Amino acid sequence: MSTTQKIAIVTGGLSGIGYAIARRFVAEGMIVHVGARRGDDPSFQEKLRAAFGGPVVVRGLDVRQSDSVTAFVDAVVAAHGRVDVLVNAAGVYDEAAVIGHSDAVWDDQIDTNLTGAFKMIRAVMPLMTEHRWGRIINIASVAAHQGMANNAAYCASKAGLLGLGRCVSLEGAAHGITCNSISPTWVETEMLQQFIAQDMAKGGLSEAEVRATYEASNPQGALVQPDEIAGLAAFLASDAARAMTMADYQVNAGSLW
């Protein structure tokens, strides 16, 4: 596999961690297919090609829907005959207390963050098994290990990814397939910027003041950067990571959250 250009799928690759990973994969010489709910907008094709400077294809993908997952993977296979790397980075976040927690908030986070990853894995594993090589990387969170009030759905979805990954790694081990997860703390993404804006509106604080509270949440005193997650993902997707499977790597800057 080291002499063959790898074919990668990155879900949720239009922003945040997924975007950084897709860009890094292109830099590593992979052909990258990005799937996202907004992926049918043709403007994203041109923007990503210009930003990445390499081969990238963007398509609409709703990981909650089995038909959408099948159509997306089939299109990649039609173009290349295989899928070598899958990164499940599509994710949503919403807060609600357990008491009075709506079905809608729960279902969307479980269906997107956990069930969506399962459906993508289910679709690509037969291909990886046939070619006896595969790398599956799930983007989890420190929330998979730690609880936080008003975050039951998110924490449950990310914790579920760890259990899913263990099973996938065991089933794939004899076929050259690895499965790992990455669990970051606060990462400086568009989503975090939304949280900062919300905190500014609630507390009447400046952006610098709110940002400082997030930076101070870990002993290093600095936010994790998306490119740092992408660097780890690139290694886990490489030939050198053959023996690394059934593991979760916390990128936590020394913080429990």
C-alpha positions as CSV (number, residue, x, y, z in Angstrom):
1,M,0.0,0.0,0.0
2,S,2.9,2.3,0.6
3,T,3.5,2.7,-3.2
4,T,-0.2,3.3,-4.0
5,Q,-2.0,6.6,-3.7
6,K,-4.5,6.3,-0.9
7,I,-8.2,7.0,-1.3
8,A,-9.7,8.7,1.7
9,I,-13.1,9.7,2.9
10,V,-13.5,12.5,5.4
11,T,-17.0,13.2,6.7
12,G,-17.7,16.7,8.1
13,G,-14.7,17.9,6.1
14,L,-16.0,21.4,5.3
15,S,-15.0,22.9,8.6
16,G,-13.1,22.5,11.9
17,I,-11.2,19.3,12.5
18,G,-12.5,17.5,9.5
19,Y,-11.4,20.3,7.2
20,A,-7.9,20.3,8.8
21,I,-7.6,16.5,8.3
22,A,-8.8,16.6,4.7
23,R,-6.3,19.3,3.9
24,R,-3.5,17.3,5.6
25,F,-4.4,14.2,3.7
26,V,-4.2,16.0,0.4
27,A,-0.8,17.3,1.5
28,E,0.2,13.7,2.2
29,G,-0.7,12.8,-1.4
30,M,-4.1,11.2,-0.9
31,I,-7.1,11.6,-3.0
32,V,-9.7,12.9,-0.6
33,H,-13.5,12.7,-0.8
34,V,-15.2,15.1,1.6
35,G,-18.8,14.4,2.6
36,A,-21.0,16.9,4.3
37,R,-24.7,17.9,4.5
38,R,-23.8,21.1,2.6
39,G,-21.6,19.2,0.2
40,D,-23.9,19.6,-2.8
41,D,-23.2,23.3,-3.0
42,P,-20.8,23.4,-6.1
43,S,-19.0,26.4,-4.7
44,F,-17.3,24.1,-2.1
45,Q,-15.5,22.2,-4.8
46,E,-13.7,25.3,-6.1
47,K,-13.0,26.6,-2.6
48,L,-11.5,23.3,-1.3
49,R,-9.4,22.7,-4.4
50,A,-8.0,26.3,-4.1
51,A,-7.4,25.9,-0.4
52,F,-5.9,22.4,-0.5
53,G,-3.9,22.7,-3.8
54,G,-4.7,19.0,-4.6
55,P,-7.3,16.5,-5.5
56,V,-10.4,16.8,-3.4
57,V,-14.0,15.9,-4.2
58,V,-17.0,17.3,-2.3
59,R,-20.4,15.6,-2.2
60,G,-23.5,15.9,-0.2
61,L,-23.7,13.3,2.6
62,D,-26.0,12.9,5.5
63,V,-24.5,10.2,7.6
64,R,-27.8,9.7,9.4
65,Q,-29.4,8.3,6.3
66,S,-28.3,4.9,5.1
67,D,-29.2,5.6,1.5
68,S,-27.1,8.8,1.5
69,V,-24.1,6.8,2.9
70,T,-24.5,4.0,0.3
71,A,-24.7,6.5,-2.6
72,F,-21.6,8.4,-1.3
73,V,-19.4,5.3,-0.9
74,D,-20.6,3.8,-4.2
75,A,-19.5,7.0,-6.0
76,V,-16.0,6.8,-4.5
77,V,-15.8,3.1,-5.4
78,A,-17.0,3.9,-8.9
79,A,-14.2,6.4,-9.3
80,H,-11.3,4.5,-7.6
81,G,-12.4,0.9,-6.9
82,R,-11.7,1.1,-3.2
83,V,-11.6,3.1,0.0
84,D,-8.4,3.0,2.0
85,V,-9.0,5.5,4.8
86,L,-12.2,6.7,6.6
87,V,-12.3,9.6,9.0
88,N,-15.6,10.1,10.8
89,A,-15.4,13.8,11.7
90,A,-19.1,14.7,11.1
91,G,-20.6,15.8,14.4
92,V,-23.1,18.1,16.0
93,Y,-23.3,19.6,19.5
94,D,-26.2,20.8,21.5
95,E,-26.8,21.2,25.3
96,A,-29.8,20.1,27.4
97,A,-30.4,19.0,30.9
98,V,-31.5,15.4,31.4
99,I,-34.7,16.6,33.0
100,G,-36.8,17.9,30.1
101,H,-34.3,16.7,27.5
102,S,-36.0,16.7,24.1
103,D,-36.0,13.7,21.8
104,A,-34.9,15.9,18.9
105,V,-31.7,17.0,20.6
106,W,-30.9,13.5,21.8
107,D,-31.7,11.8,18.4
108,D,-29.7,14.3,16.3
109,Q,-26.5,13.9,18.3
110,I,-26.7,10.2,18.6
111,D,-27.7,9.7,15.0
112,T,-25.0,12.0,13.7
113,N,-22.1,11.5,16.0
114,L,-22.5,7.7,16.7
115,T,-24.9,6.0,14.3
116,G,-23.5,8.0,11.4
117,A,-20.0,6.7,12.1
118,F,-21.3,3.2,12.4
119,K,-23.1,3.5,9.0
120,M,-20.0,4.8,7.3
121,I,-17.8,2.0,8.8
122,R,-20.4,-0.6,7.8
123,A,-20.2,0.7,4.2
124,V,-16.4,0.7,3.8
125,M,-15.4,-2.4,5.8
126,P,-16.2,-4.9,3.1
127,L,-14.0,-2.9,0.6
128,M,-11.1,-2.7,3.1
129,T,-11.5,-6.4,3.9
130,E,-11.3,-7.2,0.2
131,H,-8.1,-5.2,-0.3
132,R,-6.7,-6.3,3.1
133,W,-5.8,-2.8,4.1
134,G,-7.7,0.0,5.8
135,R,-7.5,2.8,8.3
136,I,-10.6,4.0,10.2
137,I,-10.3,7.0,12.5
138,N,-13.2,8.3,14.6
139,I,-13.1,11.8,16.0
140,A,-14.4,11.4,19.6
141,S,-13.8,13.8,22.4
142,V,-12.6,14.1,26.0
143,A,-16.4,14.0,26.6
144,A,-16.1,10.3,25.8
145,H,-14.2,10.0,29.1
146,Q,-15.6,12.8,31.3
147,G,-19.1,13.9,32.0
148,M,-20.4,17.5,32.0
149,A,-23.8,18.8,33.1
150,N,-26.2,19.5,30.3
151,N,-24.2,17.4,27.9
152,A,-25.7,13.9,28.2
153,A,-26.4,13.4,24.5
154,Y,-23.0,14.6,23.4
155,C,-21.1,12.6,26.0
156,A,-23.1,9.5,25.3
157,S,-22.5,9.7,21.6
158,K,-18.7,10.2,22.0
159,A,-18.4,7.4,24.6
160,G,-20.3,5.2,22.2
161,L,-17.6,5.8,19.5
162,L,-15.0,4.2,21.8
163,G,-17.0,1.0,22.2
164,L,-17.8,0.9,18.5
165,G,-14.1,1.3,17.6
166,R,-13.1,-1.6,19.9
167,C,-15.4,-3.9,18.1
168,V,-14.4,-2.7,14.6
169,S,-10.7,-3.1,15.4
170,L,-11.2,-6.7,16.5
171,E,-13.2,-7.6,13.4
172,G,-10.8,-5.8,11.1
173,A,-7.5,-7.0,12.6
174,A,-7.1,-10.1,10.6
175,H,-7.7,-8.1,7.4
176,G,-5.2,-5.4,7.8
177,I,-7.8,-2.9,9.0
178,T,-7.1,-0.7,12.0
179,C,-9.6,1.5,14.0
180,N,-8.6,4.2,16.4
181,S,-10.2,7.3,17.8
182,I,-8.9,10.8,18.7
183,S,-10.4,12.6,21.7
184,P,-9.5,16.3,21.7
185,T,-10.2,18.9,24.4
186,W,-11.3,22.3,23.3
187,V,-10.0,22.9,19.7
188,E,-10.0,26.3,18.0
189,T,-12.7,25.7,15.4
190,E,-15.7,27.5,14.1
191,M,-17.8,25.6,16.6
192,L,-15.7,26.9,19.5
193,Q,-16.0,30.4,18.1
194,Q,-19.8,30.0,18.3
195,F,-19.5,29.1,21.9
196,I,-17.3,32.1,22.6
197,A,-19.9,34.3,20.9
198,Q,-22.7,32.8,23.0
199,D,-20.7,33.3,26.2
200,M,-20.0,36.9,25.2
201,A,-23.8,37.5,24.8
202,K,-24.6,35.9,28.1
203,G,-22.0,37.4,30.3
204,G,-21.3,40.8,28.6
205,L,-17.6,39.9,28.4
206,S,-15.2,40.7,25.6
207,E,-14.0,38.1,23.2
208,A,-10.5,38.2,24.7
209,E,-11.9,37.6,28.2
210,V,-14.1,34.6,27.1
211,R,-11.3,33.2,25.0
212,A,-9.0,33.4,28.0
213,T,-11.3,31.2,30.1
214,Y,-11.2,28.5,27.4
215,E,-7.4,28.8,27.2
216,A,-7.1,28.5,31.0
217,S,-9.2,25.3,31.0
218,N,-6.0,23.3,30.4
219,P,-2.6,23.5,32.1
220,Q,-0.9,24.5,28.9
221,G,-2.9,27.6,28.7
222,A,-3.5,27.4,25.0
223,L,-6.2,26.0,22.7
224,V,-5.5,22.9,20.7
225,Q,-5.2,23.7,17.0
226,P,-7.0,21.7,14.3
227,D,-3.7,21.0,12.5
228,E,-2.4,19.2,15.6
229,I,-5.3,16.8,15.4
230,A,-4.7,16.4,11.6
231,G,-1.1,15.5,12.2
232,L,-2.1,12.6,14.5
233,A,-4.8,11.5,12.0
234,A,-2.2,11.5,9.2
235,F,0.1,9.2,11.2
236,L,-2.8,6.8,12.2
237,A,-3.7,6.6,8.5
238,S,-0.1,5.7,7.5
239,D,1.6,2.4,6.9
240,A,3.7,3.0,9.9
241,A,0.7,2.8,12.2
242,R,-0.1,-0.9,11.3
243,A,0.1,-2.1,14.9
244,M,-1.8,0.8,16.4
245,T,-5.4,-0.2,16.7
246,M,-8.3,-0.4,19.3
247,A,-6.9,2.8,20.9
248,D,-8.2,6.2,21.8
249,Y,-5.7,9.1,21.8
250,Q,-6.5,12.0,24.0
251,V,-5.2,15.4,22.8
252,N,-6.1,17.1,26.0
253,A,-3.3,19.5,26.7
254,G,-3.4,18.1,30.2
255,S,-7.0,18.9,30.8
256,L,-9.9,16.5,31.7
257,W,-12.2,18.5,29.4
